[in-house]
Amino acid sequence: MLLSFHIENYKSILNVTIPLNYAEKKAPNGYKEMDLYPFIEENECRMVPVLAFYGANASGKSNIIKAFGLFIKIIRGKYYCENFEPNKIHNNENPIVFEIAFVNNGIKCSYTLKFNENEIVYENLKKENDNIILITKEKHIFDSITTDTYSFEKLESIYSVECMNSDNYFQTPFLKILAKNYAGLNSFVSNSYNFLSRNIEVYQSNNVPLTFSLEKLAKTNLDNSIQVAFDEMIPLLKKLDIDIIRMEIKQNEIKESTAIDFRKNHEFTRDIKTNKIKETQIKSFHKDINGNEVIFDFYDESIGTQRVASILCIVLSILKEGKILIIDELGNSLHPFLFVEIVRLFKDKRYNKNNAQLIFTTHNTDIMDDDMMRISELCVVEKTLKKGTILKRFSDYEGIRNITSFRKQYLEGRLSGIPYPYI
């Protein structure tokens, strides 16, 4: 469960913390009997299941999502110099800072990375308030993970050989090296890395190929079946008033000598392991006026229908595995009512049984009037010359309560974040 994410000196952001704590003073009366979560709990932490970012164009909303994405990219791989995109307006020489706080297996943890234009200059993994890994230019602390076999000197050697590149720059996180190459060394280190690298999924848009989404959902099933994934997704798709009654998928390997017709409404992907091209055809079935099935190529369906189906597969996989979904412009090409229902899945106790969380940007204000969101779950993002991108939750404003018409006050500019264009 994600507690917070802190960003410094990245793109338009000088210093911003994204809080996911439940910010109301007390729980609502009868909250245990409510159909929708006001908060989710773990280890006495009350966190929001949903966090929505609003604000004008160019306020920095997308940069928050990009920061999440870059952080996860470095964790899963390594740091590259081209990843260094500091705030250019202030032209400082400070490093970029990412710090994430989370609860994993009932333990409060935090992990921090700082990097400049050449390398990582600071790495810190904490368990509660104790340093498990601390690496700076001046000192290295590994006391909690040393053993008779892996002495401090041995860990120093691993760090020097496996984290440094040929120019002696620190570019691969020590956390990743220990968890991937020495998984049996320390369970806390391995569990922390697995949480960060596997439990947080970041998407720069809601335009995701359905084959990708289906494969993600299929991996949550025991038999890894695409058809089972279809069978899970279709009932929800039908509840959203989309008249597809069923779908089928067919995948074929393309021989190298075969000419590929990219004009077809098919997906062509290359398998990383076999290096072979795979053709995917997806068919959707409707009923005609006589009740007979009619076959459509799925990519002849509306853009909105395609995106809803794909997003539903991703959302279902996230909900089943209790992960964190972070996505930019979640509502693009979606009808407002469908958008509201997708967000509601994370609030609904029937579907979100594993403490999954959703973080997203949007310009769609319909969820503000739906009596679903609370003051801890709505943020306004603005950008100023002096402070760069700044963030305020509705809970930070005086006089804003859960019975307030959020949408009316936001659109009237009382909560800021509204442009005033004039052409």
TILO-621246 format. One record per atom (N, C-alpha, C): residue in three letters; x, y, z. Coordinates in steps of 0.2 Angstrom, whole numbers, plus 5000, padded with zeros to 4 digits. Example, Ala and Ser with C-alpha at 12.3 -4.5 7.8 and 13.67 -1.06 7.14 Angstrom:
2
ALA506649725039ALA506249785039ALA506649845039SER506449895035SER506849955036SER506450005039
This chain:
423
MET500449945000MET500050005000MET500450065000LEU500350114996LEU500750174995LEU500550225000LEU501050255003LEU500950305008LEU501050375005SER501550385002SER501750454999SER502250444994PHE502350494990PHE502950494985PHE503150574984HIS503750574986HIS504050644986HIS504550654980ILE504450714977ILE504850734971ILE505250804972GLU505850804970GLU506250864970GLU506550874964ASN506550934961ASN506950964955ASN506850924949TYR506250894948TYR506150854941TYR505650894937LYS505850914931LYS505450954926LYS505151014929SER504551024929SER504251084932SER504151084940ILE504351024943ILE504251014950ILE504951034954LEU504851074959LEU505451094963LEU505351054970ASN504751044972ASN504751014979ASN503950994980VAL503850934979VAL503150914979VAL503050844983THR502650834987THR502450774990THR501750754989ILE501650694986ILE501050664984ILE500750624990PRO500350654994PRO500050615000PRO499450564999LEU499550515001LEU498950465001LEU498650445007ASN498750485012ASN498450475019ASN497750495019TYR497350465023TYR496650485024TYR496750555029ALA496550605026ALA496650675029ALA496050695034GLU495550665034GLU494950685039GLU495150665046LYS494850705050LYS495050695057LYS494850625060LYS494250605058LYS493950545060LYS493650505055ALA493550445056ALA493150405051ALA492450415051PRO492150415045PRO491350425045PRO490950375049ASN490450395052ASN490050355056ASN489750295051GLY489850235054GLY489650175051GLY490050155044TYR490650175044TYR491050165038TYR491250095037LYS491150045042LYS491249975040LYS490749945036GLU490149975037GLU489549955033GLU489449985027MET489850035025MET489750075019MET489950025013ASP489650035007ASP489850005001ASP490450024998LEU490650084999LEU491250114996LEU491750135002TYR492350125000TYR492850135005TYR492950205006PRO492950235012PRO493250305014PRO493950305014PHE494250245016PHE494950235016PHE495150155017ILE495750135015ILE495950065016ILE496450065022GLU496550015025GLU496950015031GLU497449955031GLU498049975034GLU498549925035GLU499049945040ASN499249905045ASN499749925050ASN499549995053GLU498850005055GLU498650065058GLU498750125053CYS498850115047CYS498850175042CYS498250175038ARG497950235038ARG497350245034ARG497450285028MET497450245022MET497650275016MET497050275011VAL497050325006VAL496550325001VAL496550274996PRO496050244993PRO496050204988PRO496150234981VAL495950304981VAL495950334974VAL496250404976LEU496650434971LEU496950504971LEU496850524964ALA496550584963ALA496450614957ALA496750684957PHE497150694951PHE497450764950PHE497050804945TYR496850864947TYR496550914942TYR497050974942GLY496851014936GLY497251074935GLY497251094928ALA497551154927ALA497551174920ALA498151144916ASN498051144909ASN498651124905ASN499251154907ALA499851114907ALA500451134908ALA500551154916SER500151124920SER500251144927SER500751094930GLY500851034927GLY501350984930GLY501050924931LYS500350914930LYS500050844932LYS500450784929SER500550794922SER500850734919SER501550724921ASN501950784923ASN502550774926ASN502650734932ILE502050734936ILE502050694942ILE501950614940ILE501550604935ILE501550534932ILE502250514929LYS502550554926LYS503250544923LYS503750524928ALA503650564934ALA504150554939ALA504050484942PHE503450464943PHE503350394945PHE503650344940GLY503450354934GLY503750314929GLY504450304928LEU504850364929LEU505550364929LEU505850324935PHE505550334941PHE505750304947PHE505750224946ILE505150204944ILE505050134943ILE505550104937LYS505650144932LYS506150124927LYS506850114930ILE507050164934ILE507750154937ILE507750094942ILE507250084945ILE507250024950ILE507249964946ARG506849954941ARG506849894937ARG507549884933GLY507849944931GLY508449934926GLY509049964929LYS509150024927LYS509750064929LYS509650144928TYR510050184930TYR510050254929TYR510450274923TYR510150314918TYR510550334912TYR510550414912CYS511050434910CYS511150514910CYS510650554907GLU510350524902GLU509750554898GLU509150564902ASN509150524908ASN508550524912ASN508550594917PHE509150624917PHE509150684921PHE508850744918GLU508250764920GLU507850814917GLU507650864923PRO508150904925PRO508050944931PRO507551004929ASN507351044934ASN506951104933ASN507451154930LYS507251174923LYS507651224920LYS507551294921ILE506951314924ILE506751384925ILE507251404931HIS507351364936HIS507751384942HIS508451374941ASN508651334936ASN509351324934ASN509851304940ASN509651264944ASN510051244950ASN510451184949GLU510951174953GLU511351114952GLU511151054957ASN510551064960ASN510351004964ASN510150944961PRO510250884964PRO510050824961PRO509350814961ILE509050774957ILE508350754957ILE508250704962VAL507750714966VAL507550664972VAL506950634971PHE506850564972PHE506250534972PHE506250494979GLU505750504983GLU505750464989GLU505050434990ILE504950374991ILE504350334991ILE504250304998ALA503650315001ALA503450275007ALA502950235006PHE502950175009PHE502450125008PHE502450075014VAL501850035014VAL501849985019VAL501849915015ASN502249875017ASN502349805014ASN502349755019ASN501949705019ASN501849645024ASN501849675031GLY501449735031GLY501349765038GLY501849805041ILE502449815037ILE502949855039ILE503049925035LYS503149975039LYS503150045035LYS503950045033CYS503950065026CYS504650065023CYS504650135019SER505250155018SER505350205013SER506050195009TYR506050225003TYR506650214999TYR506750274995THR507350294995THR507550364992THR508150354987LEU508050384981LEU508550394976LEU508650464975LYS509350484974LYS509550554972LYS510050544967PHE509950584961PHE510450574956PHE510550644952ASN511150644950ASN511350704946ASN511450694939GLU511750734935GLU511850714928GLU512250654926ASN512650634931ASN513050574929ASN512950514933GLU512650514939GLU512550454943GLU512050464949ILE511950404952ILE511550404958ILE512050434964VAL511850474968VAL512250504973VAL512050484980TYR511450454980TYR511150444987TYR510650384986GLU510650334990GLU510150274990GLU510050254997ASN509450254999ASN509250235006ASN508650195006LEU508650135009LEU508150095011LEU508050095018LYS507450115021LYS507250115028LYS506750065030LYS506850035035LYS506349985038LYS506050025045GLU505450045045GLU505250095050GLU505750155049ASN506150165055ASN506550225054ASN507350205054ASP507450135053ASP508150115053ASP508350105046ASN508950125045ASN509350125039ASN509550045038ILE509250025032ILE509449955030ILE510049955025ILE509950005020ILE510450025015ILE510550095015LEU511150125016LEU511250195015LEU511950205011ILE511850235005ILE512450245001ILE512450315000THR513050355002THR513150415000THR513950414998LYS514150474995LYS514850484993LYS515350475000GLU515050495005GLU515450495011GLU515450425015LYS514850395015LYS514850335019LYS514350275016HIS514450215018HIS514050165016HIS513850125022ILE513150115023ILE512950075029ILE512550015027PHE512749955029PHE512449895027PHE512349855033ASP512449885039ASP512549845045ASP511949785046SER511349805044SER510749765045SER510749705041ILE511149705036ILE511149645031ILE511749605030THR512249625034THR512849585034THR512749525038THR513149465035THR513149405038THR513849375038ASP513949315041ASP514549285041ASP514849275034THR514349255029THR514549245022THR514649315019TYR514249355020TYR514249425017TYR514449475022SER515049485023SER515349535027SER515249605024PHE515449655028PHE515349725025PHE515849735019GLU516449705019GLU516949705014GLU516649665008LYS516349615009LYS516049575003LYS515449615000LEU515049655004LEU514549695001LEU514849754997GLU515349785000GLU515649834997GLU515949814990SER516249754990SER516449724983SER515849724978ILE515349694981ILE514749684976ILE514549754973TYR514449804978TYR514249874976TYR514749894971SER515449894972SER515949924967SER515949884960VAL515849824960VAL515849784954VAL515249784950GLU514649784954GLU514049774950GLU513549834950CYS513749884954CYS513349944953CYS513650004949MET514349994948MET514650044945MET514750024937ASN514750084933ASN514850064926ASN515650074925SER515850064918SER516550064916SER516850134918ASP516450184919ASP516750254920ASP516750264928ASN516650214932ASN516550214939ASN516050264942TYR515450264938TYR514850304940TYR514350254943PHE514050274948PHE513550224952PHE512850234948GLN512650184944GLN512150194940GLN511550134941THR511750074944THR511250024945THR511150024953PRO510450034955PRO510350034962PRO510549974966PHE510849984971PHE511149924975PHE510549884978LEU509949914979LEU509349874981LEU509249824975LYS509249844969LYS509049794963LYS509649734963ILE510249754964ILE510749704963ILE510649654969LEU510549674975LEU510449624981LEU509849584980ALA509349614978ALA508649574977ALA508649524971LYS509049544966LYS508949504960LYS509549454960ASN510149474962ASN510749424962ASN510849394968TYR510649414974TYR510749384980TYR510149384984ALA509549354981ALA508949354984ALA508849324991GLY509349274992GLY509249244999GLY509649285004LEU509949335003LEU510349375008LEU509949405013ASN509349435011ASN508949475016ASN508249475014SER507749445017SER507049445015SER506749515015PHE506949555019PHE506649625019PHE506849665013VAL507449655011VAL507749685005VAL507349664999SER507349594998SER507049564993SER506249584992ASN505949584998ASN505249604998ASN505149674996SER505549714998SER505449784997SER505549794989TYR506049764987TYR506249774979TYR505649744975ASN505349684977ASN504849654974ASN504149704974PHE504049734980PHE503549784980PHE503549834975LEU504149864975LEU504249924971LEU504249914964SER504549854962SER504649834955SER504049804952ARG503649764956ARG503149734953ARG502449754955ASN502349794961ASN501649814963ASN501449884961ILE501949924957ILE501749984955ILE501749984947GLU501250004944GLU501150004937GLU501050074934VAL501450104930VAL501350174928VAL501150174920TYR500650204918TYR500450214911TYR500450284909GLN500750304904GLN500750374902GLN500150394898SER499650354897SER499050364894SER498550304895ASN497950314893ASN497450254894ASN497450224887ASN497850234882ASN497850204876ASN498350144876VAL498050094878VAL498450034879VAL498249974875PRO498649944871PRO498349884866PRO497949834870LEU497449814868LEU497049764871LEU497449694872THR497849674868THR498249614868THR498649614874PHE498949674875PHE499449684881PHE499049684888SER498449714888SER498049714894SER497749644895LEU497549604890LEU497249544891LEU497849494894GLU498449504891GLU498949454894GLU499149474901LYS499049534903LYS499149554910LYS498649524915LEU497949524912LEU497449494916LEU497549414916ALA497749394910ALA497849314910ALA498349294915LYS498849334916LYS499349304921LYS499149304928THR498549334929THR498249324936THR497849264937ASN497749224932ASN497349164932ASN497849104932LEU497649044935LEU498048994936LEU498248964930ASP497848964925ASP498048924918ASP498248974913ASN498349044915ASN498649094911ASN498249094904SER497649094905SER497149084899SER496949154897ILE497049174890ILE496749234887ILE495949224887GLN495749164886GLN494949164886GLN494649174893VAL494949144898VAL494749164905VAL494749234906ALA495249274904ALA495349344904ALA494749374901PHE494549354895PHE493949384891PHE493349374896ASP493249314898ASP492649294902ASP492649334908GLU493149354911GLU493149404917GLU492949474915MET493249494909MET493149564907MET492449574904ILE492149534900ILE491549544897ILE490949564901PRO490849524907PRO490249544911PRO490249624913LEU490849644915LEU490949714917LEU490849764911LEU491049744905LEU491049784899LEU490249784898LYS489849734898LYS489149734897LYS488749774902LYS489049774908LYS488749824914LYS488849894912LEU489349914908LEU489449984906LEU489050004900ASP488549954899ASP488049974893ASP488349974886ILE488849924886ILE489149914879ILE488949844877ASP488649844870ASP488249784868ASP488649734865ILE489249724867ILE489649664865ILE489449604869ILE489249554866ILE489049494870ILE489649444871ARG490149444867ARG490649404868ARG491249424864MET491849394865MET492449414861MET492849354860GLU493249344854GLU493749294853GLU494349324851ILE494949284852ILE495549304850ILE495949244847LYS496249264842LYS496649214838LYS497349244837GLN497849204838GLN498549224837GLN498949174833ASN499249204828ASN499649164823ASN500349184823GLU500849144822GLU501549164821GLU501649174814ILE501949234812ILE502049244805ILE502749224803LYS502749184797LYS503449164795LYS503849224792GLU504449224792GLU504849274790GLU504749294783SER504649244779SER504549254772SER503849284770THR503449284775THR502749314773THR502749384773ALA502449414768ALA502349484768ALA501749504773ILE501949554777ILE501449574782ILE501049634779ASP500349624780ASP499949684777ASP499749724783PHE500049774785PHE499949814791PHE499249854790ARG498949854784ARG498249884783ARG497749844787LYS497849784789LYS497349744792LYS497249774799ASN496649764802ASN496549784808ASN496749734813HIS497349714813HIS497649664817HIS498249694821GLU498449664826GLU499049684830GLU499649644828PHE500249674827PHE500849634825PHE501349644831THR501549594834THR502049604840THR502649554839ARG503149574841ARG503749534841ARG503949504847ASP503949434848ASP504049404854ASP504849414856ILE504949444862ILE505649454864ILE506049394864LYS505749334867LYS506149274868LYS506349244861THR505849234856THR505949194850THR506149244844ASN506049304845ASN506149354840ASN505649344834LYS505149314835LYS504649304829LYS504049344830ILE503749364824ILE503249414824ILE502549374825LYS502149394829LYS501449364831LYS500949414828GLU500449384825GLU499849414822GLU499249404827THR498949454829THR498349444834THR497749474831GLN497249434830GLN496549454828GLN496049444834ILE495649504835ILE495149504840ILE494549514837LYS494049474838LYS493349484836LYS492849494841SER492449544840SER491849554845SER491249534842PHE490749514846PHE490149484843PHE489549524846HIS489049544842HIS488449584844HIS487849544841LYS487249564843LYS486649534840LYS486349584835ASP486049554830ASP485649594825ASP484949604828ILE484549634824ILE483849644826ILE483449574826ASN483749524823ASN483349464824ASN483649414829GLY484149444833GLY484449404839GLY485049364836ASN485249364830ASN485749324828ASN486449364829GLU486949324830GLU487649354831GLU487949384825VAL488249434826VAL488549474820VAL489349484822ILE489749464818ILE490449474820ILE490749534818PHE491149574822PHE491449634820PHE492249624822ASP492649654818ASP493349664820ASP493349704826PHE493649684831PHE493649734837PHE493949804836TYR494449804831TYR494649874830TYR494249914825ASP493649884823ASP493149934820ASP492649954826GLU492749934832GLU492349964837GLU492550034838SER492150074842SER492350144843SER492950144848ILE493350204847ILE493950214851ILE493750204859GLY493250234860GLY493050234867GLY492950154870THR492550114866THR492450044867THR493150014868GLN493550024863GLN494249994863GLN494650004870ARG494550074872ARG494950094878ARG494650064884VAL493950064884VAL493650034890VAL493849964891ALA493849924886ALA493949854886ALA494649844889SER495149884886SER495849874888SER495949904895ILE495649954897ILE495749984904ILE495449934909LEU494849904907LEU494549854912LEU494949794913CYS495349774908CYS495749714909CYS496349734914ILE496649794913ILE497149814917ILE496949824924VAL496349864925VAL496049874932VAL495949804935LEU495649764932LEU495449694935LEU496049664938SER496649664934SER497249634936SER497549664942ILE497449734942ILE497749774948ILE497349754954LEU496649754953LEU496249744959LEU496349674962LYS496449624957LYS496549554960LYS497149544963GLU497749584961GLU498349574964GLU498549624970GLY498049674971GLY498149724976GLY498749774974LYS498749794968LYS499349834966LYS499149904966ILE499649954963ILE499450024963ILE499550044955LEU498950064953LEU498950094946LEU498950164946ILE499450184942ILE499650264941ILE499550274933ILE499050324931ILE498950334924ILE498750404923ASP499050424917ASP498950494915ASP498350494911GLU497850544912GLU497250564908GLU496850494907LEU496650474913LEU496250414913LEU495650414909GLY495350474909GLY494650484906GLY494650494898ASN495250494895ASN495250514888ASN494850464884SER494450494879SER493950454875SER493450414878LEU493350424885LEU492850384888LEU492250424890HIS491650404889HIS491050434891HIS491150454899PRO490950514901PRO490950524908PRO490750474913PHE490150444911PHE489850394915PHE490250334916LEU490550314910LEU491050254910LEU491650264915PHE491850324914PHE492450344918PHE492350344925VAL491750364927VAL491550364934VAL491550294937GLU491250254933GLU491250184935GLU491850144936ILE492350164931ILE493050134932ILE493350154938VAL493250214940VAL493550244946VAL493250204952ARG492550204951ARG492150174957ARG492450104959LEU492750064954LEU492949994955LEU493449994961PHE493850044962PHE494350044967PHE494050074974LYS493450104973LYS493150124980LYS492650064982ASP492450024978ASP491949974979ASP492249914983LYS491949894989LYS492249844993LYS492149774989ARG491649764985ARG491549704981ARG492049684977TYR492449734974TYR492949724969TYR493649734972ASN493749784976ASN494349804979ASN494449764985LYS494649704985LYS494749664991LYS495449664994ASN495949684990ASN496649674992ASN497049744992ASN496649794994ASN496949864995ASN497349894989ALA497049884983ALA497349914977ALA497149984978GLN497650024974GLN497550104974GLN497650124967LEU497250184965LEU497250214959LEU497450284960ILE497950304956ILE498150374955ILE498150394948PHE497850454947PHE497750474940PHE497650544939THR497750574933THR497550644931THR496950644927THR496650694927THR496050704923THR495750774922HIS495450794917HIS495050854917HIS494250844918ASN494050774918ASN493350764919ASN493150774926THR492650814927THR492450834934THR491850794936ASP491550754932ASP490950714934ASP491050674941ILE491650654942ILE491750614948ILE491650664954MET491750724953MET491650774959MET490950774961ASP490450764957ASP489750774958ASP489450704960ASP489850654960ASP489550584961ASP489450554968ASP489550594973ASP489550574980ASP489950514981MET490450504977MET490950454978MET491650474981MET491850524979MET492550544981MET492550584987ARG493050584991ARG493050624997ARG493650674997ILE493650725002ILE494150775001ILE494850755002SER494950695004SER495650675004SER495850644997GLU495450634993GLU495550594986GLU495550644980LEU495450704981LEU495450754976LEU496050804977CYS496450824971CYS497050864972CYS496950914966VAL497250974967VAL497251024962VAL498051044961VAL498251044955VAL498951054953VAL499051114950GLU499451164952GLU499551224949GLU500351234948LYS500551284944LYS501251294943LYS501351374944THR501851394948THR502051464949THR502751464947LEU502951524945LEU503651544943LEU504151524949LYS503951554955LYS504351544961LYS504451474963LYS503851444964LYS503851374967LYS503751314962GLY503651324956GLY503551274951GLY502951244952THR502851174951THR502251144952THR502051134959ILE501451154961ILE501251144968ILE500651104968LEU500451074974LEU499851024974LEU499551044981LYS498851044980LYS498451054986LYS497851004986ARG497750964991ARG497150924991ARG496550964994PHE495950944992PHE495350974994PHE495350985002SER495650935005SER495650935013SER496050985015ASP496551015011ASP496951075013ASP496551145013TYR495951145010TYR495651205010TYR495151215016GLU495051275018GLU494651285024GLU493851285021GLY493451255025GLY492751255024GLY492551205018ILE492951165016ILE492751115011ILE492651045015ARG492051025014ARG491750965017ARG491550915012ASN491450855014ASN491150805010ASN490450815007ILE490150855010ILE489450875008ILE489450935003THR490050965002THR490151014998THR490050994990SER489751044986SER489751024979SER490451044976PHE490950984976PHE491550994974PHE491651024967ARG491251004962ARG491251024955ARG491151094954LYS490551114958LYS490351184957LYS490951234960GLN491251214965GLN491751264968GLN492351254964TYR492551194961TYR493151194957TYR493051234951LEU492451224947LEU492351264941LEU492251334942GLU492051354948GLU492051424949GLU492751454951GLY493251414951GLY493951444953GLY494051454960ARG493651424965ARG493751434972ARG494251394974LEU494451334971LEU494951294973LEU495551304968SER495551354964SER496151364959SER496151304954GLY496751304950GLY496851254945GLY496451264939ILE496051324938ILE495651334932ILE495951384928PRO496051374921PRO496351424917PRO495751474915TYR495951534913TYR495451584911TYR495651604904PRO495551564899PRO495751584892PRO495251634889TYR495651674884TYR495251724881TYR495551734874ILE495151714869ILE495351724862ILE495051774858
